[in-house]
Amino acid sequence: MAFAACDVYYATQSSIGTDVLLAPEGRLRSYREFCELLSRPDQRVWADPLIWFHLAIAKGERRQNLQRALDALQELSGFLDDSLAGGASLRARWNAEL
């Protein structure tokens, strides 16, 4: 929900994941190929909200949304640690990076 509040919806996330793959070959796009895709407005429709979110954050805007997104990521890390019985590896890394 935190990402939806930032106009980054689940459909956006999965669509970008699909764009990373080149359909005919079934391989990942190179960094350059992905940047070229993002340079075409008609091809980056799903990525625009995510790009706008990052630009707003870079300008110091939307701090409340950013905190909600960070809280959601921390909650997800804890859930994955608990679910995967991997100890607190994700939680430890999260704490180390902040």
Secondary structure, 3 states (H helix, E strand, C coil): CCCHHHCCCHHHHHHHHHHCEECCCCEECCHHHHHHHHCCCCCCCCCHHHHHHHHHHHCCCCHHHHHHHHHHHHHHHHHHHHHHCCCCHHHHHHHHHC
